[in-house]
Amino acid sequence: MEHYFISAMFEEYDVIVVGAGHAGCEAAHAAATMGSKVLLVTMNMMTIAQMSCNPAMGGIAKGQIIREIDALGGVSGIVSDKSMIQFRMLNKSKGPAMWSPRTQNDRMLFSQYWREALEANPNIDMWQDVVNKIIVKDNKVIGVITNIGIEIKGRSVVLTNGTFLNGLIHIGEKKFGGGRTAENASTGLTEQLVELGFESGRMKTGTPPRIDGRTINYNIIEEQKGDDSPGQFSFLNPIKLPKQRSCYITYTNLDVHKTLETGFEKSPMFTGRIKGVGPRYCPSIEDKINRFSDRERHQIFVEPEGWNTVEVYVNGFSTSLPEDVQLKALKQIQGFKNVKMFRPGYAIEYDYFPPTQLNHSLETKLIDGLYFAGQINGTTGYEEAGSQGLMAGINASRKINDLDPLILKRSEAYIGVLIDDLITKGTDEPYRMFTSRAEYRILLRQDNADLRLTKLGYEIGLASKERFNNVSDKNSEIKKLFNDLKHKKLIPIIINDNLKINGSSPIKEKTSIYQLLKRPEIDIEKLIEIDESLKNYLSKYSKEIIEQAEINTIYESYIEKEQKLVEKVEHLENYKIRDDFDYSKIKALSSEAIEKLMNIKPKTIGQATRISGVSPADISVIMVYLKR
Ligand SMILES: Cc1cc2nc3c(=O)[nH]c(=O)nc-3n(C[C@H](O)[C@H](O)[C@H](O)COP(=O)(O)OP(=O)(O)OC[C@H]3O[C@@H](n4cnc5c(N)ncnc54)[C@H](O)[C@@H]3O)c2cc1C
């Protein structure tokens, strides 16, 4: 086919983003807001920011990521808030490091608000087409070629193809090409990238059936309401949800398991037809009943797909068994006796590129100006994808302006942990974020994401002045209140009775609120109940400011301890290692360490310590060598 630059139609773009999923949308918005001229090429403009799987954002560790995206000036938090139908703060009974916001979303509105956000940005052009080749000259990307034979010039390209690269969908014994149900797969790109020297792999994921809510008996299943006082993701313009839709909980049972087992011989999972590696921690229902055969039931969350639809997402019932087996098993679940199915569940296999082929900026090591973000890097989840897209968009834009990449440290953000894990350790199964992956959890809380990151977002030209001002004011108010809590004292006669009621020992002399809050059985709510003047004093502060001052008081010693740890480890990040450093010359290194180090090319000693297979002894040897 003849290719031509149709320059009359397309100018040369600073950044071409391929794919308008969660990663692509954040990438396009970030780069464009920072002043780059962006073209967002996507296969189908009706599926912008489509939620391929569950209609929900956030949750444990993922909620922290959304708040970080928002703090930096990204859009996922705002769109999630606007389209939410339910809000819950998970893990509220645990310490604040574990609190994780989660929204149930209206799938259609989520997509619509994202599209509106992109259309509102004058630096973003859109083009509906399939990119099946990138154009590379002298190891530098200079544009893309689309399915209809159009060449478009770009100074950088961000690939965010999601589950679409050679996507193969399985339902029982049936299999067909597709990037998602009812959408085509993307072919050609993987093959070209492999020819260029990239390594690719195969992963898989799955989704549950969607059912008709009119056929569910909600009276006999457990209702799960949203929080009484719903919060939101975005630090900007808080939205207070006036009403919420409930989710419901039901369970599988032994009859359901027996029915599902009748489909095992046709299961693509068990017959070996699926070759890709799936997410261990997000198993299909057939996987669960196979692996945990002693369990008599598994929990099912019944999640509405929006405000004005009867469609329901059956969370916990991901499956690729034959559709008739799916329906028969569903009907045996409590409350689902008469259920009708809208869409069957399915599994999908797709290509990904091991992320050790990337730099921290998400630019590929092989091709200058080419960035990968999202599921293409072996991750799973909207939040993981969105955050990578944001960073790839930021860094593509910075690169064409000759600026150093923005790299978030592990001690600054979950996003920093995510990217460092990916490019340093790689992943051989779909990577999702957990709080346990972060070593500085008490610093990386969802509630302080703006205090950690908004200044950075503002300095790079992404977060707005309004955000920056909000955070500066918030910071000053928190400091003032924290200080006041040290000086404001309560007298024994007023509070001793109440302390006793709360199982706390009485005070003998005037004691500061700061000191009282250090007692685990006491919190600010309890003190307000006792002391009217304190209640009056605190009424000038918002809930968020009081919460921050309280967290800073209660967790002061833990926060200080983690900060010291960061400082201790930070010096290792200052030992820079050149890309061309020849590890094979160091005889004392193990051969495994040499291979891993040569492959990953860590930029610092700190990064080298995190490579699996590189021991503390190897690190000492490298340090001695570097010092020489
Ligand atoms: C069946 C299924 C089940 C899933 N289950 C889960 C789950 O249980 N838990 C979980 O956390 N995540 C799950 N996911 C993953 C989640 O959907 C993804 O992690 C997330 O959507 C990835 O975002 P992304 O932006 O990288 O890609 P996607 O959201 O997949 O978006 C990719 C975009 O790129 C476009 N595109 C692709 N190729 C081209 C091309 N060549 N040219 C132009 N446009 C192109 C597509 O049209 C699409 O708009 C599932 C996904 C699927 C499909």
The ligand as an SDF file (V2000), in Angstrom:
LIG
                    3D

 53 58  0  0  0  0  0  0  0  0999 V2000
  -11.7570   -8.8350   29.4660 C   0  0  0  0  0  0  0  0  0  0  0  0
  -10.9790   -7.9310   30.3750 C   0  0  0  0  0  0  0  0  0  0  0  0
  -10.9620   -8.1860   31.7070 C   0  0  0  0  0  0  0  0  0  0  0  0
  -10.2480   -7.3780   32.5800 C   0  0  0  0  0  0  0  0  0  0  0  0
  -10.2630   -7.6500   33.9020 N   0  0  0  0  0  0  0  0  0  0  0  0
   -9.6460   -6.8380   34.7730 C   0  0  0  0  0  0  0  0  0  0  0  0
   -9.7240   -7.0540   36.1660 C   0  0  0  0  0  0  0  0  0  0  0  0
  -10.3600   -7.9790   36.6290 O   0  0  0  0  0  0  0  0  0  0  0  0
   -9.0730   -6.2260   36.9890 N   0  0  0  0  0  0  0  0  0  0  0  0
   -8.3640   -5.1950   36.5160 C   0  0  0  0  0  0  0  0  0  0  0  0
   -7.7930   -4.4550   37.3040 O   0  0  0  0  0  0  0  0  0  0  0  0
   -8.2780   -4.9800   35.2040 N   0  0  0  0  0  0  0  0  0  0  0  0
   -8.8980   -5.7630   34.3340 C   0  0  0  0  0  0  0  0  0  0  0  0
   -8.8220   -5.5440   33.0080 N   0  0  0  0  0  0  0  0  0  0  0  0
   -7.8440   -4.6370   32.5800 C   0  0  0  0  0  0  0  0  0  0  0  0
   -8.2310   -3.2000   32.4420 C   0  0  0  0  0  0  0  0  0  0  0  0
   -9.2960   -3.0960   31.5830 O   0  0  0  0  0  0  0  0  0  0  0  0
   -6.9940   -2.6060   31.8830 C   0  0  0  0  0  0  0  0  0  0  0  0
   -5.9580   -2.7530   32.8200 O   0  0  0  0  0  0  0  0  0  0  0  0
   -7.0700   -1.1620   31.5250 C   0  0  0  0  0  0  0  0  0  0  0  0
   -8.1910   -0.8920   30.7660 O   0  0  0  0  0  0  0  0  0  0  0  0
   -5.8160   -0.8710   30.7530 C   0  0  0  0  0  0  0  0  0  0  0  0
   -5.8430    0.4180   30.2820 O   0  0  0  0  0  0  0  0  0  0  0  0
   -5.0410    0.7820   28.9810 P   0  0  0  0  0  0  0  0  0  0  0  0
   -5.2510    2.2190   28.7850 O   0  0  0  0  0  0  0  0  0  0  0  0
   -3.6650    0.2760   29.0820 O   0  0  0  0  0  0  0  0  0  0  0  0
   -5.7350   -0.0490   27.8270 O   0  0  0  0  0  0  0  0  0  0  0  0
   -7.2480   -0.1980   27.3750 P   0  0  0  0  0  0  0  0  0  0  0  0
   -8.1780    0.3040   28.3720 O   0  0  0  0  0  0  0  0  0  0  0  0
   -7.3710   -1.6080   26.9030 O   0  0  0  0  0  0  0  0  0  0  0  0
   -7.3260    0.7870   26.1390 O   0  0  0  0  0  0  0  0  0  0  0  0
   -6.6040    0.5690   24.9600 C   0  0  0  0  0  0  0  0  0  0  0  0
   -7.1170    1.5430   23.9190 C   0  0  0  0  0  0  0  0  0  0  0  0
   -6.2670    1.5190   22.7960 O   0  0  0  0  0  0  0  0  0  0  0  0
   -7.0410    1.4160   21.6040 C   0  0  0  0  0  0  0  0  0  0  0  0
   -6.1550    0.7470   20.6470 N   0  0  0  0  0  0  0  0  0  0  0  0
   -5.5460   -0.4490   20.8110 C   0  0  0  0  0  0  0  0  0  0  0  0
   -4.7270   -0.6930   19.7780 N   0  0  0  0  0  0  0  0  0  0  0  0
   -4.8250    0.3650   18.9470 C   0  0  0  0  0  0  0  0  0  0  0  0
   -4.2130    0.7080   17.7290 C   0  0  0  0  0  0  0  0  0  0  0  0
   -3.3350   -0.1040   17.1520 N   0  0  0  0  0  0  0  0  0  0  0  0
   -4.5410    1.8720   17.1290 N   0  0  0  0  0  0  0  0  0  0  0  0
   -5.4260    2.7290   17.7090 C   0  0  0  0  0  0  0  0  0  0  0  0
   -6.0250    2.4520   18.8890 N   0  0  0  0  0  0  0  0  0  0  0  0
   -5.7190    1.2970   19.4900 C   0  0  0  0  0  0  0  0  0  0  0  0
   -8.2700    0.6580   22.0080 C   0  0  0  0  0  0  0  0  0  0  0  0
   -9.3200    0.8980   21.1220 O   0  0  0  0  0  0  0  0  0  0  0  0
   -8.5040    1.2220   23.4020 C   0  0  0  0  0  0  0  0  0  0  0  0
   -9.2340    2.4160   23.3240 O   0  0  0  0  0  0  0  0  0  0  0  0
   -9.5260   -6.3180   32.0860 C   0  0  0  0  0  0  0  0  0  0  0  0
   -9.5340   -6.0560   30.7260 C   0  0  0  0  0  0  0  0  0  0  0  0
  -10.2660   -6.8660   29.8740 C   0  0  0  0  0  0  0  0  0  0  0  0
  -10.2760   -6.5680   28.4130 C   0  0  0  0  0  0  0  0  0  0  0  0
  1  2  1  0
  2  3  1  0
  2 52  2  0
  3  4  2  0
  4  5  1  0
  4 50  1  0
  5  6  2  0
  6  7  1  0
  6 13  1  0
  7  8  2  0
  7  9  1  0
  9 10  1  0
 10 11  2  0
 10 12  1  0
 12 13  2  0
 13 14  1  0
 14 15  1  0
 14 50  1  0
 15 16  1  0
 16 17  1  0
 16 18  1  0
 18 19  1  0
 18 20  1  0
 20 21  1  0
 20 22  1  0
 22 23  1  0
 23 24  1  0
 24 25  2  0
 24 26  1  0
 24 27  1  0
 27 28  1  0
 28 29  2  0
 28 30  1  0
 28 31  1  0
 31 32  1  0
 32 33  1  0
 33 34  1  0
 33 48  1  0
 34 35  1  0
 35 36  1  0
 35 46  1  0
 36 37  1  0
 36 45  1  0
 37 38  2  0
 38 39  1  0
 39 40  1  0
 39 45  2  0
 40 41  1  0
 40 42  2  0
 42 43  1  0
 43 44  2  0
 44 45  1  0
 46 47  1  0
 46 48  1  0
 48 49  1  0
 50 51  2  0
 51 52  1  0
 52 53  1  0
M  END
$$$$
